[in-house]
């Protein structure tokens, strides 16, 4: 394991995460963000469900705001 788990965050190589999937999921369920790394670089994260829901909601709101603000341009591009 690259870094020791903490209550907030944990880095683990993808190859190791495959072998320890149950532990990775349990950590996320307990509120820990588990960052998956490849060659020492973070490439993905397993996050607690409430955090994922919040992120989804924020992305939808930002997308709607952008679309509303730029509706005429988006309509012209769609033609």
Beta strands, then each sheet from edge to edge (+ up, - down):
strand 1: 9-13
strand 2: 33-38
strand 3: 41-46
sheet 1: 1+ 2+ 3-
end
